[in-house]
Amino acid sequence: MTTNAIITKNYNDTVLTFRNDGWFNMTKAAKAFGKDVRDFLYATATQGYINALTKCGNFPQLMEAKRGNQGGTWAHPKLAIRFAQWLDDAFAVWCDTVIDDILRGKAEVVITKPETSEILAMPSSMLEAGKRWLAELERAEALKLENVELKEEVAVLTHEVNHFTVSEFQTAAGRYFSPSQRSKIARYAAGYCLAQGLEITRKPMSYTSPINGETYNNMVKVYPRVALEHGVILATN
């Protein structure tokens, strides 16, 4: 059989292409199922599978990119079956059978002159490629984690800037409120939160008694700034 000769097979009225060495055109199959090859290749499970194959050391190349009539991303039989399973279980069984027939020399070659292939930009050693791939994955995961942590930090800071206890708000506003006014501010702020559907949270706060010098821990209410500003207007007018 001619090296890298093309074999076509029909699946549900869609013509799919294989090579005589069992390689499979993933791009055409993905289009038939309304999917994108890149979603498969970038999936964590796929990268883990490729890494496992890489560790075997028996697969110097797992993918090729081709131009022309048979253009697209082609996959080694080991990766092709995994890809077929990602597309559809029934299709995976069919694809596995076709590749098995090809490797056993039972499939008919319908095109004997393959298109010139262009290997994807990756090292010739799949072991090295796997390491680079994993490094990029780890870097992407690290950036994703940093982004999540940053968002959480911003959320915490935003909450702290816009939520106060009555005493904290008094300090932030640079004003003094009598005990009676502070009580009214808290009551009006609570009423505003209830009417507007805003959340009143609690946080621990320690204070030392001026009478006996003992330190006490207590849970105090924390209100949104807008609710406290509303309370101040009502309590001081």
C-alpha positions in Angstrom: 0.0 0.0 0.0 1.3 3.5 -0.8 2.7 5.3 2.2 0.2 7.7 3.8 -2.4 6.9 1.1 -5.9 8.3 1.8 -8.9 6.1 2.7 -12.4 7.5 2.7 -15.3 6.1 4.7 -19.0 7.1 4.8 -20.6 7.6 8.2 -24.3 8.8 8.2 -23.9 10.3 4.7 -20.7 12.2 5.7 -17.4 11.3 4.0 -14.6 11.0 6.5 -10.9 10.4 5.7 -8.3 8.1 7.2 -4.7 7.3 6.2 -3.4 3.8 5.5 -1.4 4.1 8.7 -4.6 4.6 10.7 -4.3 8.4 11.1 -7.7 10.2 11.1 -8.9 13.7 9.9 -10.3 15.2 13.1 -11.4 18.4 11.5 -13.9 16.9 9.1 -15.4 14.7 11.8 -15.7 17.6 14.3 -17.6 19.6 11.6 -19.9 16.6 11.1 -20.9 16.7 14.8 -21.0 20.5 15.0 -17.9 20.7 17.3 -14.5 22.3 17.3 -11.3 20.3 17.4 -9.7 23.0 19.6 -12.3 22.4 22.3 -11.1 18.8 22.4 -7.4 19.6 22.3 -7.6 22.2 25.0 -9.6 20.0 27.4 -7.9 19.1 30.6 -8.8 15.4 30.1 -7.3 15.4 26.6 -4.0 17.0 27.8 -3.8 14.5 30.6 -4.3 11.6 28.1 -1.7 13.0 25.7 0.7 13.4 28.7 0.1 9.7 29.6 0.8 8.7 26.0 3.9 10.8 26.1 5.2 9.1 29.1 5.1 5.8 27.2 7.7 7.2 24.9 6.4 5.2 21.9 4.7 8.1 20.1 7.1 10.6 18.5 4.2 12.4 16.9 0.5 12.5 17.7 -0.9 15.2 15.4 -0.3 16.8 12.0 -1.8 19.8 10.2 -2.4 19.5 6.5 -3.4 21.9 3.7 -5.3 21.4 0.5 -8.2 19.1 -0.2 -7.4 16.8 2.7 -6.6 19.8 5.0 -7.2 19.8 8.7 -5.9 18.4 11.9 -5.0 14.7 11.7 -4.5 12.4 14.7 -2.5 9.3 15.5 -4.8 6.2 15.9 -4.4 6.3 19.7 -5.5 9.9 19.8 -8.1 9.5 17.1 -10.1 6.9 19.1 -10.1 9.2 22.2 -11.3 12.0 20.0 -14.1 9.9 18.5 -15.2 9.0 22.0 -15.4 12.7 22.8 -17.7 13.2 19.7 -20.1 10.3 20.1 -20.0 6.8 21.6 -21.6 5.1 18.6 -19.2 6.9 16.3 -16.3 5.9 18.5 -17.2 2.2 18.0 -17.4 2.7 14.2 -14.2 4.6 14.1 -12.4 2.0 16.1 -13.5 -0.7 13.7 -12.4 1.3 10.7 -9.0 2.0 12.1 -8.6 -1.7 13.0 -9.5 -2.7 9.5 -7.0 -0.2 8.1 -4.2 -1.4 10.2 -5.0 -5.0 9.3 -4.9 -4.1 5.6 -8.7 -4.7 5.0 -9.6 -1.1 4.0 -9.8 0.0 0.4 -7.5 2.9 -0.7 -9.4 5.4 -2.8 -6.8 8.1 -3.1 -3.2 7.1 -3.5 -1.5 10.5 -3.6 -1.8 12.3 -0.2 -1.6 16.0 0.3 1.7 17.4 1.5 1.5 17.6 5.3 2.8 20.3 7.6 3.6 19.1 11.0 2.2 21.2 13.8 4.6 23.5 15.5 5.8 21.2 18.1 9.1 19.4 18.9 10.0 16.2 17.1 10.3 14.5 20.5 6.8 14.0 21.9 8.3 13.7 25.3 9.6 17.2 25.0 6.4 18.4 23.5 4.4 16.9 26.4 6.6 18.7 28.9 6.1 22.0 27.1 2.4 21.4 26.8 2.1 20.6 30.5 4.2 23.7 31.3 1.8 25.9 29.3 -1.2 24.2 31.0 0.3 24.8 34.5 1.0 28.4 33.6 -2.6 28.9 32.4 -3.9 27.2 35.5 -1.7 29.4 37.7 -2.9 32.6 35.9 -6.5 31.4 36.3 -5.9 30.9 40.0 -4.3 34.3 40.4 -7.2 35.9 38.6 -9.7 34.1 40.9 -7.7 35.2 44.0 -7.5 38.7 42.7 -11.2 38.9 42.1 -11.8 37.5 45.6 -9.4 40.1 47.1 -11.1 42.9 45.1 -14.5 41.7 46.3 -13.4 41.7 49.9 -11.9 45.2 49.6 -15.0 46.5 47.9 -17.1 45.1 50.6 -14.9 46.7 53.3 -15.0 50.1 51.6 -18.8 50.1 51.3 -19.9 48.3 54.5 -19.4 49.6 58.1 -20.6 49.1 61.6 -22.2 52.3 63.0 -19.1 53.1 65.0 -16.8 52.6 61.9 -19.1 54.8 59.8 -18.9 57.5 62.5 -15.1 57.4 62.3 -15.1 57.3 58.4 -17.5 60.2 58.2 -15.5 62.2 60.7 -18.6 62.9 62.8 -19.7 62.2 66.3 -23.1 60.6 67.0 -24.5 60.3 70.5 -25.5 56.9 71.8 -29.1 57.7 71.1 -28.3 58.8 67.5 -26.2 55.7 66.9 -29.2 53.5 68.0 -31.5 55.4 65.6 -29.0 55.2 62.7 -28.8 51.4 63.2 -32.6 51.1 63.3 -33.2 53.3 60.2 -30.3 51.5 58.3 -31.9 48.2 59.1 -35.2 49.4 57.8 -33.6 50.6 54.6 -31.9 47.3 54.0 -35.2 45.5 54.5 -37.0 47.7 52.1 -34.2 47.6 49.5 -33.4 43.9 49.9 -29.8 44.6 51.1 -27.9 42.2 53.3 -26.9 43.0 56.9 -23.9 41.0 57.9 -22.1 40.5 61.1 -18.4 40.4 62.1 -16.5 39.8 65.4 -15.3 42.8 67.3 -13.4 43.0 70.6 -13.7 45.8 73.1 -12.2 46.4 76.6 -14.5 47.4 79.4 -13.5 50.7 81.0 -15.0 49.4 84.3 -13.1 46.2 84.9 -10.5 46.2 82.1 -11.8 42.9 80.7 -11.8 42.2 77.0 -15.0 41.0 75.4 -15.8 39.6 72.0 -19.0 40.4 70.3 -20.7 40.0 66.9 -21.7 43.4 65.6 -23.9 44.3 62.6 -22.4 45.6 59.4 -24.5 47.7 57.1 -24.1 48.9 53.5 -22.8 52.5 53.3 -25.9 53.7 51.5 -28.1 52.4 54.4 -26.1 54.1 57.0 -26.1 57.4 55.1 -29.9 57.1 54.9 -30.0 56.4 58.7 -27.9 59.4 59.5 -30.2 61.7 57.6 -33.3 60.5 59.5 -31.5 60.2 62.9 -30.0 63.7 62.8 -32.8 65.8 61.4 
